[in-house]
Each structure stands twice: as C-alpha cells, then as structure tokens.
Amino acid sequence: MKSPYNYVISPSGERYNNSVDVEGKSLIVNTEIFNHEYVNREATVHSCPTMLDTSIKPGAKAIVHHNVFRRWYDVKGVERNSKAWFNEDKYIV
C-alpha cells in the first residue's frame, strides 16, 4: 500500500514492551492500558509518501509518538485502537 502524504509503519516487535524474561518464563510487568511508559515507540517503515521527496526509505527504523501504537477506552468503555491504526499491524503516520 502506498499513501500520497503519509508513511505506512508497523511496530518493531510487539505493540507494548511490558514483559520481562524471568527464569525462562515471560512475566507481564504492567497490565494497565493508561501507562505510556510501556508502549513500544520503535517502528519499521513499510512505505513512504509518494508526493514527498524524503531521505527515509522502506525498511528504515523510526521512533514515533507513544500514542501511535496505544489502545484506549472511549467514553462507553469500549477498547479502541489509535487513529493511526490501519489494519492488523499497519499504522499510517
């Protein structure tokens, strides 16, 4: 997929960095959705804007704002993806 003005990215690894390895087992250190400290900020670029000339190329690593990959609850209590979410593991920024 190509976008005229936006980058298409995916998280490098998982959406959240909230687990540690303890004696060969994975331990989740934070289950709260509101804490920004455990949101992954590293992204891999899949495609670049077609209308802009940029030095960033597909395959490059980038640091993005933590709200790009974050999930949140709306006023009705329904869990939602960020506005940048496109599908599965693709985000448009």
Steps between C-alpha positions, in 0.01 A plus 500: 500500500624848415372826642546841337583691820552246780739226605376145550675348803477206737636455852844342529400205714181517703268793559598514870835442672354376827648156553831378636662156496523342847666160512383412150142619550338821381374730778271793415610794715215734411144419395360851525414656163542862617874489577702638207833370632445149362378591150744406224630807312724324247354460152601354165410698187317296234428772245574871460279782373487513120451879482802588718870460443648364821822337612308236698469176303295181553662273757632792707450508876325801652394627842135609515274653764371248755135571408548352150499138626295553815151366569249702702146484639230730366230663718286183477785282625569336163869430430616663175813537288669833436396715204819395320395131495431362151487120533658218702849647550501791252471863604486820294697799631 
